[in-house]
């Protein structure tokens, strides 16, 4: 089985360079990774250099400044240089008459959107209207739709409401929607004191809910490297959800941890 990490960041000016990611991938049997550009960074030169320096290992998902009228042209330029996706916020719009020009350009170029936002943004009617407007555009909802932040910020002994999360999961009715599955530390608070071998004992069934809604062929694992180092760490972000979540069989698990990603990104040799 090919293991693919669909949510990694690499940079020379913030976080870590790609060599640190490659070391983690090699140590943990991860074959390929999607490099997701950092928010607010519009120079995608480095992530594309990584794709070319390490053929077959990476795919680049770029960001453009959507407030600029030439953003669609910028996206096309990056795609010609090897980008295989664009990262957009659910509320991203283009200036001028066509407010959805950047989304429309992604359709024209045939590249998927990796969408990062808050639970409220994903659950909004505005985001659903974009999904319906472009049925041929594959849109990947990052970080379990943003539900993890509510669990991490919840007061001890309280349970966040799942109303917003259920609205996001309802977007699975549109076949062009996908969702990223994170490590458990993205929604399970860090125990104090630490326990071993697995730090999490009470695990909300958020991944199981996503599996029921989207099915394994529209879910994909993403580590969130390197911010994950401040949570459970890369190895645990891979192994704990792979071992402690019931995917309904090995074939389904293989889709989540590699198969689905391979249908969206080519990871050019």
ROKERO-892273 format. One record per residue (C-alpha): residue number from 0; residue in one letter; x, y, z. Coordinates in Angstrom, 1 decimal. Example, Ala and Ser with C-alpha at 12.3 -4.5 7.8 and 13.67 -1.06 7.14 Angstrom:
REM ROKERO-892273
  nr rest     c1     c2     c3
   0    a   12.3   -4.5    7.8
   1    s   13.7   -1.1    7.1
This chain:
REM ROKERO-892273
  nr rest     c1     c2     c3
   0    x    0.0    0.0    0.0
   1    x    1.2    3.5   -0.9
   2    x    0.9    5.9    2.1
   3    x    0.2    9.5    1.2
   4    x    0.3   12.5    3.5
   5    x   -2.1   15.1    2.1
   6    x   -1.4   18.0    4.4
   7    x    2.2   19.1    4.9
   8    x    3.9   22.5    5.0
   9    x    7.5   23.1    4.0
  10    x    9.4   26.4    3.9
  11    x   12.7   28.1    4.4
  12    x   11.2   31.1    6.1
  13    x    8.7   29.5    8.4
  14    x    8.3   26.0    9.9
  15    x   10.8   23.5    8.5
  16    x   12.6   22.9    5.1
  17    x   11.5   19.9    3.1
  18    x   14.4   17.8    4.1
  19    x   13.0   17.5    7.7
  20    x    9.7   16.3    6.2
  21    x   11.5   13.8    4.1
  22    x   13.2   12.4    7.1
  23    x    9.9   11.9    8.9
  24    x    8.3   10.3    5.8
  25    x   11.2    7.9    5.5
  26    x   11.3    7.0    9.1
  27    x    7.5    6.3    9.1
  28    x    6.9    4.7    5.8
  29    x    5.1    7.6    4.1
  30    x    5.7    7.4    0.4
  31    x    4.3   10.7   -0.9
  32    x    3.0   14.0    0.4
  33    x    1.1   17.1   -0.8
  34    x    2.9   20.3    0.1
  35    x    0.2   22.8    1.1
  36    x    1.3   26.4    0.8
  37    x    1.3   28.5    4.0
  38    x   -1.5   31.1    4.3
  39    x   -0.5   34.5    3.0
  40    x    2.5   33.2    1.1
  41    x    2.1   33.9   -2.6
  42    x    5.6   33.0   -3.8
  43    x    5.2   29.3   -4.5
  44    x    8.8   28.9   -5.9
  45    x   10.0   26.8   -3.0
  46    x    7.3   24.1   -3.0
  47    x    7.6   23.7   -6.7
  48    x   11.4   23.4   -6.3
  49    x   10.7   20.5   -3.9
  50    x    8.5   18.8   -6.5
  51    x   11.3   19.0   -9.1
  52    x   14.1   18.1   -6.7
  53    x   12.4   14.9   -5.4
  54    x   10.5   13.5   -8.4
  55    x    7.5   11.3   -7.5
  56    x    7.5   12.3   -3.8
  57    x    5.6   15.6   -3.7
  58    x    2.7   17.4   -5.2
  59    x    2.4   21.2   -4.8
  60    x   -0.8   23.0   -3.8
  61    x   -0.2   26.7   -4.2
  62    x   -1.8   29.9   -3.0
  63    x   -2.4   33.1   -5.0
  64    x   -3.5   36.5   -3.9
  65    x   -7.2   36.3   -4.8
  66    x   -7.7   40.1   -4.1
  67    x   -5.7   40.8   -7.3
  68    x   -7.5   40.8  -10.7
  69    x   -4.6   38.8  -12.2
  70    x   -5.0   36.0   -9.7
  71    x   -6.4   33.5  -12.3
  72    x   -3.5   34.2  -14.6
  73    x   -1.1   33.7  -11.7
  74    x   -2.7   30.3  -10.9
  75    x   -2.3   29.3  -14.6
  76    x    1.4   30.3  -14.5
  77    x    2.0   28.2  -11.4
  78    x    0.2   25.2  -12.9
  79    x    2.4   25.4  -16.0
  80    x    5.4   25.2  -13.6
  81    x    4.0   22.0  -12.0
  82    x    1.4   23.0   -9.4
  83    x   -1.3   20.4   -9.0
  84    x   -3.8   22.2   -6.8
  85    x   -4.8   25.5   -5.2
  86    x   -5.6   26.3   -1.6
  87    x   -8.6   28.5   -1.2
  88    x  -10.6   29.7    1.8
  89    x  -14.4   29.1    1.5
  90    x  -15.0   32.9    1.5
  91    x  -12.3   33.7   -1.2
  92    x  -13.7   35.8   -4.0
  93    x  -12.3   37.6   -6.9
  94    x  -12.5   41.4   -7.6
  95    x  -14.6   42.6  -10.5
  96    x  -17.7   41.3  -12.0
  97    x  -17.0   37.6  -11.7
  98    x  -16.7   37.0   -8.0
  99    x  -15.9   33.3   -8.5
 100    x  -13.3   33.8  -11.2
 101    x  -10.5   32.1   -9.2
 102    x  -12.7   29.1   -8.6
 103    x  -13.7   29.0  -12.2
 104    x  -10.1   29.1  -13.3
 105    x   -9.4   26.0  -11.1
 106    x  -12.1   24.2  -13.0
 107    x  -10.7   25.3  -16.3
 108    x   -7.2   24.1  -15.3
 109    x   -8.5   20.8  -13.9
 110    x   -6.8   21.3  -10.5
 111    x   -8.5   20.4   -7.1
 112    x   -9.0   22.9   -4.3
 113    x   -7.7   22.2   -0.9
 114    x   -9.9   24.4    1.3
 115    x   -8.9   25.7    4.7
 116    x  -11.3   27.6    6.9
 117    x  -13.3   27.6   10.1
 118    x  -16.2   25.3   10.9
 119    x  -18.6   28.3   10.4
 120    x  -17.2   29.0    7.0
 121    x  -17.5   25.4    5.9
 122    x  -21.1   25.2    7.2
 123    x  -22.2   28.4    5.5
 124    x  -24.7   28.6    2.6
 125    x  -22.0   30.5    0.7
 126    x  -19.6   27.6    0.6
 127    x  -22.3   25.2   -0.4
 128    x  -23.3   27.4   -3.2
 129    x  -19.7   27.3   -4.6
 130    x  -19.7   23.5   -4.4
 131    x  -23.0   23.4   -6.3
 132    x  -21.8   26.0   -8.8
 133    x  -18.8   23.9   -9.9
 134    x  -19.8   20.2   -9.8
 135    x  -16.7   19.1  -11.7
 136    x  -14.3   20.9   -9.3
 137    x  -12.9   18.5   -6.6
 138    x  -12.9   20.4   -3.3
 139    x  -11.1   19.0   -0.3
 140    x  -12.2   20.2    3.1
 141    x   -9.2   20.4    5.4
 142    x   -8.9   19.5    9.1
 143    x  -12.2   17.6    9.5
 144    x  -14.0   20.8    8.7
 145    x  -12.5   22.7   11.6
 146    x  -14.4   20.8   14.3
 147    x  -11.1   20.0   16.2
 148    x  -10.6   23.5   17.5
 149    x  -13.9   23.4   19.4
 150    x  -12.9   20.2   21.1
 151    x   -9.4   21.5   22.0
 152    x  -10.9   24.8   23.4
 153    x  -13.8   23.2   25.3
 154    x  -13.9   23.6   29.0
 155    x  -13.1   20.4   30.9
 156    x  -16.1   18.2   31.3
 157    x  -18.1   19.9   28.5
 158    x  -18.9   18.5   25.0
 159    x  -19.0   20.9   22.0
 160    x  -22.2   20.9   20.0
 161    x  -22.0   18.9   16.7
 162    x  -24.6   21.0   14.9
 163    x  -22.0   22.8   12.7
 164    x  -20.0   19.7   12.1
 165    x  -23.1   17.9   10.9
 166    x  -23.8   20.7    8.4
 167    x  -20.3   20.3    7.0
 168    x  -20.7   16.5    6.8
 169    x  -24.0   17.1    4.9
 170    x  -21.8   18.5    2.1
 171    x  -20.9   14.9    1.3
 172    x  -24.1   14.8   -0.7
 173    x  -22.1   16.5   -3.4
 174    x  -19.8   14.0   -5.1
 175    x  -17.1   16.6   -5.7
 176    x  -16.4   17.0   -2.0
 177    x  -13.7   15.3    0.0
 178    x  -12.4   15.7    3.6
 179    x   -9.0   15.4    5.3
 180    x   -8.6   13.2    8.3
 181    x   -6.0   14.5   10.8
 182    x   -4.1   13.0   13.7
 183    x   -6.1   12.5   16.9
 184    x   -4.2   15.3   18.6
 185    x   -6.1   17.8   16.4
 186    x   -9.3   17.2   18.4
 187    x   -8.2   15.2   21.5
 188    x   -6.7   17.4   24.3
 189    x   -3.2   16.6   25.5
 190    x   -3.5   14.6   28.7
 191    x   -1.8   15.8   31.9
 192    x    0.2   13.9   33.0
 193    x    1.1   12.0   29.8
 194    x    0.1    8.4   29.5
 195    x    1.6    5.5   27.5
 196    x    1.6    3.8   25.0
 197    x   -1.3    5.8   23.5
 198    x   -1.9    9.3   25.0
 199    x   -5.6    9.4   24.1
 200    x   -8.2    7.3   26.0
 201    x  -11.4    9.2   25.2
 202    x  -11.6    9.7   21.4
 203    x  -14.7   11.4   20.0
 204    x  -16.1    9.6   17.0
 205    x  -15.5   12.5   14.6
 206    x  -13.5   10.4   12.1
 207    x  -16.2    7.7   12.1
 208    x  -18.9   10.3   11.4
 209    x  -16.8   11.6    8.4
 210    x  -16.4    8.0    7.2
 211    x  -20.1    7.4    7.4
 212    x  -20.8   10.6    5.5
 213    x  -18.1   10.6    2.8
 214    x  -17.1    7.0    2.6
 215    x  -13.4    5.9    2.5
 216    x  -12.9    6.9   -1.1
 217    x  -13.5   10.5   -0.3
 218    x  -11.5   10.7    2.9
 219    x   -7.7   11.3    3.0
 220    x   -5.2   11.5    5.9
 221    x   -3.1   14.6    6.5
 222    x   -0.5   15.0    9.2
 223    x   -0.4   18.8    9.4
 224    x    3.4   18.7    9.5
 225    x    5.2   20.4   11.2
 226    x    2.6   22.0   13.6
 227    x    1.8   18.4   14.5
 228    x    5.1   18.3   16.4
 229    x    3.4   20.6   19.0
 230    x    0.7   18.0   19.4
 231    x    1.3   14.2   19.4
 232    x    4.1   14.2   16.8
 233    x    4.3   12.9   13.2
 234    x    4.6    9.2   14.0
 235    x    1.6    9.2   16.3
 236    x   -0.5   11.4   13.9
 237    x   -0.1    8.6   11.4
 238    x   -0.3    5.5   13.5
 239    x   -2.9    6.3   16.1
 240    x   -5.8    7.1   13.7
 241    x   -4.7    4.2   11.5
 242    x   -4.8    1.8   14.5
 243    x   -7.5    3.2   16.8
 244    x  -10.3    4.1   14.3
 245    x  -12.5    1.4   12.7
 246    x  -12.6    2.0    9.0
 247    x  -14.6   -1.1    8.2
 248    x  -11.7   -3.2    6.9
 249    x   -8.2   -2.9    5.5
 250    x   -9.3   -1.9    2.0
 251    x  -11.2    1.1    3.4
 252    x   -8.2    2.1    5.5
 253    x   -5.9    1.9    2.5
 254    x   -8.2    4.3    0.7
 255    x   -8.0    6.9    3.5
 256    x   -4.2    6.6    3.9
 257    x   -3.2    6.7    0.3
 258    x   -5.7    5.6   -2.3
 259    x   -8.0    8.6   -2.3
 260    x   -5.1   11.1   -2.6
 261    x   -3.8    9.2   -5.6
 262    x   -7.0    9.9   -7.5
 263    x   -6.6   13.7   -7.0
 264    x   -2.8   14.3   -7.4
 265    x   -0.4   12.7   -9.8
 266    x    2.9   13.3   -7.8
 267    x    4.8   13.7  -11.0
 268    x    7.9   11.6  -11.6
